Amino acid sequence: MADLAAAIHEAVQAKANAMRLPAADFAQRVRMFGEHSTALEQAQCTFIQEARAVLAAPVR
């Protein structure tokens, strides 16, 4: 779960940094922002799926 949380953190950082890149033109930054938004959504979905699996696991 820690690795999945770290993936979310990295995706958030990448999304925020996409609009700060000085070398990229605006259209390129917008495209990168969209790509990073999609990656963040996927990381969040994966985290939620795994968290549900952990919480639903039978107690031993």
MOPAC internal coordinates of N, CA, C and O (Angstrom, degrees):
PM7 1SCF
backbone

  N    0.0000 0     0.00 0     0.00 0    0    0    0
  C    1.4420 1     0.00 0     0.00 0    1    0    0
  C    1.5314 1   110.46 1     0.00 0    2    1    0
  O    1.2310 1   121.02 1   145.90 1    3    2    1
  N    1.3127 1   115.65 1   -34.10 1    3    2    1
  C    1.4708 1   118.84 1   179.89 1    5    3    2
  C    1.5287 1   110.46 1   -64.06 1    6    5    3
  O    1.2310 1   120.08 1   140.83 1    7    6    5
  N    1.3185 1   117.45 1   -39.17 1    7    6    5
  C    1.4659 1   120.61 1   178.25 1    9    7    6
  C    1.5300 1   111.14 1   -65.02 1   10    9    7
  O    1.2310 1   120.80 1   142.25 1   11   10    9
  N    1.3219 1   116.07 1   -37.75 1   11   10    9
  C    1.4598 1   119.94 1   178.73 1   13   11   10
  C    1.5261 1   110.88 1   -68.75 1   14   13   11
  O    1.2310 1   120.46 1   141.01 1   15   14   13
  N    1.3204 1   116.73 1   -38.99 1   15   14   13
  C    1.4684 1   120.51 1   176.27 1   17   15   14
  C    1.5277 1   110.20 1   -64.86 1   18   17   15
  O    1.2310 1   120.46 1   140.76 1   19   18   17
  N    1.3152 1   116.72 1   -39.24 1   19   18   17
  C    1.4689 1   120.64 1   177.87 1   21   19   18
  C    1.5279 1   110.67 1   -63.88 1   22   21   19
  O    1.2310 1   120.16 1   143.30 1   23   22   21
  N    1.3258 1   117.29 1   -36.70 1   23   22   21
  C    1.4657 1   121.05 1   177.96 1   25   23   22
  C    1.5267 1   110.67 1   -64.19 1   26   25   23
  O    1.2310 1   120.40 1   141.87 1   27   26   25
  N    1.3307 1   116.84 1   -38.13 1   27   26   25
  C    1.4636 1   120.39 1   176.36 1   29   27   26
  C    1.5193 1   109.73 1   -64.04 1   30   29   27
  O    1.2310 1   120.53 1   134.33 1   31   30   29
  N    1.3135 1   116.58 1   -45.67 1   31   30   29
  C    1.4675 1   121.27 1  -179.60 1   33   31   30
  C    1.5347 1   110.40 1   -59.34 1   34   33   31
  O    1.2310 1   120.45 1   134.68 1   35   34   33
  N    1.3123 1   116.74 1   -45.32 1   35   34   33
  C    1.4711 1   120.92 1   179.65 1   37   35   34
  C    1.5282 1   111.42 1   -63.61 1   38   37   35
  O    1.2310 1   120.80 1   141.17 1   39   38   37
  N    1.3319 1   116.07 1   -38.83 1   39   38   37
  C    1.4648 1   120.14 1   179.88 1   41   39   38
  C    1.5274 1   110.89 1   -67.48 1   42   41   39
  O    1.2310 1   120.25 1   141.81 1   43   42   41
  N    1.3245 1   117.12 1   -38.19 1   43   42   41
  C    1.4635 1   120.71 1   177.44 1   45   43   42
  C    1.5250 1   110.05 1   -63.75 1   46   45   43
  O    1.2310 1   120.80 1   135.86 1   47   46   45
  N    1.3141 1   116.08 1   -44.14 1   47   46   45
  C    1.4680 1   120.03 1   178.93 1   49   47   46
  C    1.5273 1   111.16 1   -62.22 1   50   49   47
  O    1.2310 1   120.31 1   135.41 1   51   50   49
  N    1.3212 1   117.01 1   -44.59 1   51   50   49
  C    1.4592 1   120.81 1  -179.63 1   53   51   50
  C    1.5201 1   111.04 1   -63.01 1   54   53   51
  O    1.2310 1   120.54 1   139.77 1   55   54   53
  N    1.3303 1   116.58 1   -40.23 1   55   54   53
  C    1.4634 1   120.68 1   178.95 1   57   55   54
  C    1.5252 1   110.35 1   -63.47 1   58   57   55
  O    1.2310 1   120.21 1   134.74 1   59   58   57
  N    1.3203 1   117.20 1   -45.26 1   59   58   57
  C    1.4653 1   121.30 1   179.73 1   61   59   58
  C    1.5229 1   111.01 1   -65.15 1   62   61   59
  O    1.2310 1   120.16 1   139.54 1   63   62   61
  N    1.3115 1   117.30 1   -40.46 1   63   62   61
  C    1.4598 1   121.35 1  -178.33 1   65   63   62
  C    1.5230 1   113.03 1   -71.40 1   66   65   63
  O    1.2310 1   120.14 1   157.83 1   67   66   65
  N    1.3187 1   117.34 1   -22.17 1   67   66   65
  C    1.4635 1   120.65 1  -178.54 1   69   67   66
  C    1.5213 1   111.51 1   -58.31 1   70   69   67
  O    1.2310 1   119.86 1   144.94 1   71   70   69
  N    1.3084 1   117.88 1   -35.06 1   71   70   69
  C    1.4636 1   120.85 1  -178.56 1   73   71   70
  C    1.5243 1   112.48 1   -87.53 1   74   73   71
  O    1.2310 1   120.33 1   176.31 1   75   74   73
  N    1.3121 1   116.97 1    -3.69 1   75   74   73
  C    1.4585 1   121.11 1  -178.54 1   77   75   74
  C    1.5234 1   113.93 1  -103.22 1   78   77   75
  O    1.2310 1   120.11 1   174.24 1   79   78   77
  N    1.3131 1   117.39 1    -5.76 1   79   78   77
  C    1.4605 1   120.36 1  -175.18 1   81   79   78
  C    1.5187 1   110.78 1   -67.53 1   82   81   79
  O    1.2310 1   119.83 1   -64.65 1   83   82   81
  N    1.3131 1   117.93 1   115.35 1   83   82   81
  C    1.4612 1   119.89 1  -177.56 1   85   83   82
  C    1.5289 1   113.61 1   -72.37 1   86   85   83
  O    1.2310 1   119.64 1   154.47 1   87   86   85
  N    1.3068 1   118.29 1   -25.53 1   87   86   85
  C    1.4596 1   121.25 1  -175.27 1   89   87   86
  C    1.5262 1   112.19 1   -80.05 1   90   89   87
  O    1.2310 1   120.31 1   160.75 1   91   90   89
  N    1.3201 1   117.01 1   -19.25 1   91   90   89
  C    1.4584 1   119.98 1  -176.10 1   93   91   90
  C    1.5296 1   110.51 1   -92.49 1   94   93   91
  O    1.2310 1   121.01 1   -35.08 1   95   94   93
  N    1.3307 1   115.67 1   144.92 1   95   94   93
  C    1.4593 1   117.58 1   174.67 1   97   95   94
  C    1.5237 1   108.98 1   -77.75 1   98   97   95
  O    1.2310 1   120.54 1    -9.79 1   99   98   97
  N    1.3203 1   116.57 1   170.21 1   99   98   97
  C    1.4601 1   120.56 1  -172.88 1  101   99   98
  C    1.5263 1   112.19 1   -59.74 1  102  101   99
  O    1.2310 1   120.09 1   135.32 1  103  102  101
  N    1.3182 1   117.43 1   -44.68 1  103  102  101
  C    1.4655 1   120.40 1  -179.33 1  105  103  102
  C    1.5206 1   111.32 1   -61.26 1  106  105  103
  O    1.2310 1   120.42 1   141.24 1  107  106  105
  N    1.3094 1   116.80 1   -38.76 1  107  106  105
  C    1.4614 1   120.56 1   178.63 1  109  107  106
  C    1.5295 1   110.34 1   -68.06 1  110  109  107
  O    1.2310 1   120.33 1   140.41 1  111  110  109
  N    1.3213 1   116.98 1   -39.59 1  111  110  109
  C    1.4732 1   119.88 1   177.92 1  113  111  110
  C    1.5136 1   110.93 1   -63.89 1  114  113  111
  O    1.2310 1   120.37 1   138.50 1  115  114  113
  N    1.3354 1   116.89 1   -41.50 1  115  114  113
  C    1.4677 1   120.66 1   178.98 1  117  115  114
  C    1.5230 1   110.04 1   -62.84 1  118  117  115
  O    1.2310 1   120.08 1   136.94 1  119  118  117
  N    1.3384 1   117.46 1   -43.06 1  119  118  117
  C    1.4735 1   120.92 1   178.32 1  121  119  118
  C    1.5165 1   110.82 1   -61.76 1  122  121  119
  O    1.2310 1   120.70 1   135.26 1  123  122  121
  N    1.3323 1   116.27 1   -44.74 1  123  122  121
  C    1.4648 1   120.44 1   179.68 1  125  123  122
  C    1.5219 1   110.82 1   -65.08 1  126  125  123
  O    1.2310 1   120.20 1   141.61 1  127  126  125
  N    1.3300 1   117.22 1   -38.39 1  127  126  125
  C    1.4663 1   121.40 1   177.61 1  129  127  126
  C    1.5249 1   109.66 1   -59.89 1  130  129  127
  O    1.2310 1   120.41 1   135.87 1  131  130  129
  N    1.3274 1   116.83 1   -44.13 1  131  130  129
  C    1.4636 1   120.65 1   178.32 1  133  131  130
  C    1.5157 1   112.22 1   -63.75 1  134  133  131
  O    1.2310 1   120.31 1   138.03 1  135  134  133
  N    1.3207 1   117.01 1   -41.97 1  135  134  133
  C    1.4627 1   120.56 1   178.37 1  137  135  134
  C    1.5212 1   111.11 1   -63.20 1  138  137  135
  O    1.2310 1   120.68 1   137.69 1  139  138  137
  N    1.3237 1   116.31 1   -42.31 1  139  138  137
  C    1.4644 1   119.95 1   179.61 1  141  139  138
  C    1.5285 1   111.47 1   -70.57 1  142  141  139
  O    1.2310 1   120.34 1   148.91 1  143  142  141
  N    1.3212 1   116.95 1   -31.09 1  143  142  141
  C    1.4640 1   120.22 1   175.59 1  145  143  142
  C    1.5230 1   110.15 1   -63.33 1  146  145  143
  O    1.2310 1   120.87 1   137.18 1  147  146  145
  N    1.3223 1   115.94 1   -42.82 1  147  146  145
  C    1.4650 1   120.78 1   178.36 1  149  147  146
  C    1.5284 1   110.52 1   -64.05 1  150  149  147
  O    1.2310 1   120.33 1   137.25 1  151  150  149
  N    1.3208 1   116.98 1   -42.75 1  151  150  149
  C    1.4665 1   120.89 1   178.84 1  153  151  150
  C    1.5274 1   110.50 1   -63.44 1  154  153  151
  O    1.2310 1   120.16 1   140.98 1  155  154  153
  N    1.3296 1   117.31 1   -39.02 1  155  154  153
  C    1.4646 1   120.76 1   178.18 1  157  155  154
  C    1.5206 1   110.92 1   -64.61 1  158  157  155
  O    1.2310 1   120.55 1   134.98 1  159  158  157
  N    1.3159 1   116.56 1   -45.02 1  159  158  157
  C    1.4674 1   120.04 1   178.31 1  161  159  158
  C    1.5266 1   110.81 1   -58.53 1  162  161  159
  O    1.2310 1   120.22 1   137.96 1  163  162  161
  N    1.3304 1   117.19 1   -42.04 1  163  162  161
  C    1.4620 1   120.70 1   179.38 1  165  163  162
  C    1.5195 1   111.34 1   -65.73 1  166  165  163
  O    1.2310 1   120.14 1   137.85 1  167  166  165
  N    1.3193 1   117.33 1   -42.15 1  167  166  165
  C    1.4701 1   120.96 1   178.61 1  169  167  166
  C    1.5294 1   110.47 1   -62.44 1  170  169  167
  O    1.2310 1   120.60 1   139.77 1  171  170  169
  N    1.3184 1   116.46 1   -40.23 1  171  170  169
  C    1.4653 1   120.11 1   178.78 1  173  171  170
  C    1.5267 1   111.10 1   -66.53 1  174  173  171
  O    1.2310 1   120.50 1   137.50 1  175  174  173
  N    1.3310 1   116.64 1   -42.50 1  175  174  173
  C    1.4689 1   120.14 1   178.49 1  177  175  174
  C    1.5219 1   111.38 1   -62.08 1  178  177  175
  O    1.2310 1   120.57 1   137.20 1  179  178  177
  N    1.3251 1   116.51 1   -42.80 1  179  178  177
  C    1.4625 1   120.48 1   178.66 1  181  179  178
  C    1.5208 1   110.65 1   -62.35 1  182  181  179
  O    1.2310 1   120.44 1   135.84 1  183  182  181
  N    1.3286 1   116.76 1   -44.16 1  183  182  181
  C    1.4573 1   121.01 1   178.88 1  185  183  182
  C    1.5330 1   110.39 1   -59.82 1  186  185  183
  O    1.2310 1   120.46 1   133.83 1  187  186  185
  N    1.3168 1   116.73 1   -46.17 1  187  186  185
  C    1.4693 1   120.84 1  -178.48 1  189  187  186
  C    1.5245 1   110.90 1   -63.74 1  190  189  187
  O    1.2310 1   120.24 1   136.90 1  191  190  189
  N    1.3299 1   117.14 1   -43.10 1  191  190  189
  C    1.4651 1   120.12 1   178.82 1  193  191  190
  C    1.5247 1   111.07 1   -60.86 1  194  193  191
  O    1.2310 1   120.49 1   134.44 1  195  194  193
  N    1.3127 1   116.67 1   -45.56 1  195  194  193
  C    1.4645 1   120.28 1  -179.24 1  197  195  194
  C    1.5280 1   111.27 1   -68.47 1  198  197  195
  O    1.2310 1   120.19 1   142.23 1  199  198  197
  N    1.3206 1   117.24 1   -37.77 1  199  198  197
  C    1.4667 1   120.37 1   177.95 1  201  199  198
  C    1.5265 1   110.33 1   -63.41 1  202  201  199
  O    1.2310 1   120.40 1   138.80 1  203  202  201
  N    1.3056 1   116.84 1   -41.20 1  203  202  201
  C    1.4763 1   120.65 1   177.53 1  205  203  202
  C    1.5222 1   110.82 1   -62.86 1  206  205  203
  O    1.2310 1   120.72 1   139.65 1  207  206  205
  N    1.3308 1   116.24 1   -40.35 1  207  206  205
  C    1.4684 1   120.15 1   178.71 1  209  207  206
  C    1.5222 1   110.97 1   -63.90 1  210  209  207
  O    1.2310 1   121.00 1   138.39 1  211  210  209
  N    1.3176 1   115.70 1   -41.61 1  211  210  209
  C    1.4742 1   119.74 1   179.57 1  213  211  210
  C    1.5232 1   110.22 1   -66.09 1  214  213  211
  O    1.2310 1   120.49 1   135.66 1  215  214  213
  N    1.3071 1   116.67 1   -44.34 1  215  214  213
  C    1.4602 1   120.20 1  -177.84 1  217  215  214
  C    1.5278 1   112.61 1   -70.66 1  218  217  215
  O    1.2310 1   120.25 1   153.60 1  219  218  217
  N    1.3247 1   117.13 1   -26.40 1  219  218  217
  C    1.4567 1   120.89 1  -179.49 1  221  219  218
  C    1.5340 1   112.15 1   -87.86 1  222  221  219
  O    1.2310 1   120.02 1   170.37 1  223  222  221
  N    1.3114 1   117.56 1    -9.63 1  223  222  221
  C    1.4648 1   120.81 1  -178.05 1  225  223  222
  C    1.5217 1   109.96 1   -63.65 1  226  225  223
  O    1.2310 1   120.94 1   -39.42 1  227  226  225
  N    1.3318 1   115.80 1   140.58 1  227  226  225
  C    1.4737 1   118.94 1   179.06 1  229  227  226
  C    1.5368 1   111.18 1   -65.59 1  230  229  227
  O    1.2310 1   121.53 1   -33.32 1  231  230  229
  N    1.2978 1   114.68 1   146.68 1  231  230  229
  C    1.4638 1   120.79 1   177.83 1  233  231  230
  C    1.5093 1   108.10 1   -75.94 1  234  233  231
  O    1.2310 1   120.38 1   -44.23 1  235  234  233
  N    1.3257 1   116.88 1   135.77 1  235  234  233
  C    1.4695 1   120.32 1  -178.86 1  237  235  234
  C    1.4799 1   110.66 1  -101.51 1  238  237  235
  O    1.2310 1   120.10 1   180.00 1  239  238  237

